[in-house]
Amino acid sequence: MTKHIFRVPVDTVHFNDTVKTGKAYNELLPFLAFIEKAYLEKLAHDGPLRYWGSLPRVNNQKTFMRISEGDELLFYRSGKYVALATIAFSTRNPALARLALRMHLLSAFPF
């Protein structure tokens, strides 16, 4: 199997919420399909699940079609690399994407 490395631009708030800190498995349960719950429960090991996602755009669709377990994401911000992650599981989950985007918007624009 060929391993791919994908360069991923990130902003500080979204990256901190979803990748650096992550979320507890039970926080994500309402947003997961049955098959995702079963697989991610094994990965959680009582720790946070870290996840990354993006809005569906033409270039992103091509990337998501190619991403698979074992590939790596190289996160960058302001021209500097800030993190490297290995893909353990990938899925298309609009509900989880909306959760991440909503958290990002709430922290960027507090009410």
C-alpha positions in Angstrom: 0.0 0.0 0.0 1.3 3.4 -1.0 1.3 6.0 1.8 0.3 9.5 0.8 1.1 12.8 2.6 -1.5 15.6 2.2 -0.7 19.2 3.1 -3.6 20.7 5.0 -4.1 24.4 5.8 -5.5 25.1 9.2 -6.6 28.0 11.3 -5.7 28.2 15.0 -9.1 27.9 16.6 -10.4 25.0 14.5 -7.1 23.1 14.7 -7.0 23.5 18.5 -10.6 22.3 18.9 -10.6 19.3 16.7 -7.0 18.1 16.1 -4.8 19.3 19.0 -7.4 18.9 21.9 -9.9 16.6 20.2 -13.2 15.5 21.7 -14.3 12.8 24.0 -15.9 9.8 22.3 -19.2 10.3 24.2 -19.4 14.0 22.9 -19.2 12.8 19.3 -21.7 9.9 19.7 -24.8 11.8 18.7 -23.1 12.7 15.4 -21.9 9.3 14.4 -23.5 6.5 12.4 -23.6 3.0 13.8 -20.6 1.7 11.9 -18.6 4.8 12.8 -19.4 4.3 16.5 -18.2 0.7 16.5 -14.9 1.5 14.8 -14.2 4.7 16.7 -14.9 3.2 20.1 -11.9 0.9 19.5 -9.7 3.9 18.6 -10.8 6.1 21.5 -9.2 4.0 24.3 -10.7 6.4 26.9 -8.9 9.3 25.3 -9.9 12.1 23.0 -10.7 11.5 19.3 -8.9 13.9 17.1 -10.4 14.7 13.8 -10.0 16.9 10.8 -12.5 17.9 8.1 -13.2 20.5 5.5 -16.0 21.9 3.5 -16.8 19.9 0.3 -15.2 21.8 -2.6 -13.8 20.5 -5.9 -10.2 20.1 -4.7 -11.2 18.7 -1.3 -13.4 16.1 -3.0 -10.4 14.7 -4.8 -8.4 14.7 -1.6 -11.1 12.9 0.3 -11.4 10.2 -2.4 -7.7 9.5 -2.0 -7.3 9.5 1.8 -7.0 6.2 3.4 -5.8 4.6 6.7 -2.1 5.1 7.1 -1.8 8.3 5.1 -0.5 11.4 6.8 -1.8 14.9 7.1 0.8 17.7 7.3 -0.9 20.7 8.9 0.3 24.2 8.1 -0.6 27.7 9.1 1.0 31.0 8.0 3.6 29.2 5.9 4.8 27.0 8.8 4.1 23.4 9.5 2.4 22.9 12.9 1.6 19.2 13.1 1.6 15.8 11.5 -1.1 13.2 11.9 -1.6 9.7 10.7 -5.0 8.7 9.4 -6.5 5.9 11.5 -10.1 6.1 10.0 -11.8 8.2 7.4 -15.4 8.9 6.7 -17.7 11.4 5.2 -19.9 12.6 8.0 -21.9 15.9 7.3 -23.3 15.9 10.9 -19.8 15.8 12.4 -18.6 18.4 9.9 -21.4 20.7 10.9 -20.5 20.2 14.6 -16.9 21.2 14.0 -17.8 24.2 11.9 -20.4 25.4 14.4 -17.8 25.1 17.3 -15.4 27.1 15.1 -17.9 29.8 14.3 -19.0 30.1 17.9 -15.5 30.5 19.1 -14.6 33.0 16.3 -17.8 35.0 16.8 -18.9 34.7 20.4 -22.5 35.9 21.2 
